Amino acid sequence: MSKRAYNFNAGPAALPLPVLERAQAEFVEFRESGMSIMEMSHRGAIYESVHNEAQERLLALLGNPQGYKVLLVQGGATTQFAMVPLNFISAGQVGSYVMTGSWADKAFKEAKLAGGAHVAATSEDKKFLAIPELGSIKPADNAAYLHITSNETIEGTQYAEFPDTGALPLIADMSSDILSRSFDVSKFGLIYAGAQKNLGPSGVTVVIAKEELLAESPSTIPTILRYSTHYKNNSLYNTPPSFSVYMVNEVLKWVEEQGGLSGIETKNRDKAGLLYDTIDASGGFFRGVAETGSRSIMNVTFRMESEELEKKFVKASEQEGFVGLKGHRSVGGLRASIYNAVPHESVKALTDFMKHFQQTQG
Ligand SMILES: *Cc1c(COP(=O)(O)O)cnc(C)c1O
């Protein structure tokens, strides 16, 4: 194989090399079955064991919170933007949303269509470059839940701590930072995440929720969109994305080998620290986009003096084997997505490249 790229893609994103190699070895024949996992029935014992293992491992990594269940569904986090309001907002209620940027806005717009949406707090006045103060978050009196986006992938912001909502269910889109750090699951009613950033390939979406929120859903919404359908059928109501689920299970094994969430968190904080320190020590040649207290350890957004220089930086980086450093088209600038599977060596190589670029261009 040619040299592996320094992959900073935002999603789909880098996967752990040992996981890819394991999948390669098991690709044609899985567990002496005479076939690939992609060729077998999702009702058979072999697939079902993988399916159940993935759910159990995910809960175990989260500390086996009592009364929670994992669902494996399809349609991405984007489908969850619609499923959350469809399942939880009753007549006379709204969903309360904390507006932190691009993804929160997409979730909010779906709630508007599917029940009613209310703004509990916003950082629009700061151009979404900070997470609102927790104390400023005010859910509506008729809120069915409070929705947050734990990490804004595009702006590069992340909650340092989570709000306490008491009896009101706290719902979080954790697509771009799930399993990146330890946190208290019991604060949340429901968490969802598309797999393609920190959990595996695209095609499967995980939902981790209190069973009381999953057991009963409105019979007025389509069957496939009810949480209860997936809950009652162990996420096997229809054909699951079996290969993606297999990959997620392998990624979860790898996370265990990294020392679980606390081990991964230490590594992630080291990587992010190295990159932010390089930005901060550049004397303004590179500038961090997010406010310091809201900086993401997953998506590091930064800018340079001019768009022209940024273009030059991206082009030069591509020649050196770096991939995915261009910021999202909606905000511009530069972004390095340093998810769990991005090795420390890639971040070190990037910071060396940044210093070199500054010496030659600065
Ligand atoms: C990528 C992303 C999404 C969209 O996920 P899909 O699986 O493409 O629907 C939603 N929310 C956040 C925070 C994301 O990073």
The ligand as an SDF file (V2000), in Angstrom:
LIG
                    3D

 15 15  0  0  0  0  0  0  0  0999 V2000
  -22.3260   14.9950   10.5570 C   0  0  0  0  0  0  0  0  0  0  0  0
  -23.2960   15.5250   11.5140 C   0  0  0  0  0  0  0  0  0  0  0  0
  -24.6780   15.3740   11.3310 C   0  0  0  0  0  0  0  0  0  0  0  0
  -25.2790   14.7530   10.0930 C   0  0  0  0  0  0  0  0  0  0  0  0
  -25.1740   13.4030   10.1330 O   0  0  0  0  0  0  0  0  0  0  0  0
  -25.7710   12.4670    8.9600 P   0  0  0  0  0  0  0  0  0  0  0  0
  -25.4160   11.1180    9.4640 O   0  0  0  0  0  0  0  0  0  0  0  0
  -25.0770   12.8600    7.6930 O   0  0  0  0  0  0  0  0  0  0  0  0
  -27.2240   12.6980    8.8610 O   0  0  0  0  0  0  0  0  0  0  0  0
  -25.5250   15.8550   12.3120 C   0  0  0  0  0  0  0  0  0  0  0  0
  -25.0550   16.4440   13.4180 N   0  0  0  0  0  0  0  0  0  0  0  0
  -23.7310   16.6260   13.6290 C   0  0  0  0  0  0  0  0  0  0  0  0
  -23.2540   17.2940   14.8840 C   0  0  0  0  0  0  0  0  0  0  0  0
  -22.8040   16.1680   12.6830 C   0  0  0  0  0  0  0  0  0  0  0  0
  -21.5000   16.3390   12.8840 O   0  0  0  0  0  0  0  0  0  0  0  0
  1  2  1  0
  2  3  1  0
  2 14  2  0
  3  4  1  0
  3 10  2  0
  4  5  1  0
  5  6  1  0
  6  7  2  0
  6  8  1  0
  6  9  1  0
 10 11  1  0
 11 12  2  0
 12 13  1  0
 12 14  1  0
 14 15  1  0
M  END
$$$$
